[in-house]
Amino acid sequence: MNDTIKLSKQRRWSESKAQSSWQIFKIMAEFVDGFEALAKLGPCISIFGSARTAEENPYYDLTVEIGKRLAEEGFGIISGGGPGIMEAANKGAQLGGGKSVGLNIELPFEQEANHFIDRDANLHFDNFFVRKTLFTKYSQGFVMMPGGFGTMDEFFEVATLIQTGKMTQVPLILVGSSYWGGLMSWMENVMMNKEKNISAPDLDLLKMVDTAEEVVEHVLQFYSKHALQPNF
């Protein structure tokens, strides 16, 4: 490698390090803005699910109903702010007269904020990890509708934080036994019984249901015994 190439690589490396230092301040600003906005809200429930779920999908209507019922019980609803299940969750929140919050993430090909988010609760993020921190700090429960990698990533990060004692226990609800039943069976039969990678109390953190009534009942039952508070 000649000296010119070495100097060029060193220069690019130095420039990259300088950019990384400035990025820290951008990340801090995202945290500060998010904390200030969400700290003003009352108790909220996060609803996760696929951005690809169409309005004619039964899970869309079920999500609207869940958001509405929870809002009527006094909970704000937090979603990822995009289309599909996220849109349905925010729509339900507005129908139920509750706070409707969207934590949007800037992505190359998606997503635009849905039209059911309250104007003062429509937040935008560049970084997934900042967004997930705000989900986990300010949500008093998590509802997992059918979704893909992003849905599972968000939900199981919360489960891991609770399992490891880094976060206060809150309701973790999977909606749709026909969708999540196979995963739950695999976790019990393979993860727990065969490989011993989790234990029974870990699985007890998760509640699988099929109706909006069951979601609301589980949340209300949990908070009849626990205080509503930020999670860490």
Beta strands, then each sheet from edge to edge (+ up, - down):
strand 1: 44-48
strand 2: 76-79
strand 3: 100-105
strand 4: 122-125
strand 5: 142-144
strand 6: 172-175
strand 7: 206-209
sheet 1: 4+ 3+ 2+ 1+ 5+ 6+ 7+
end
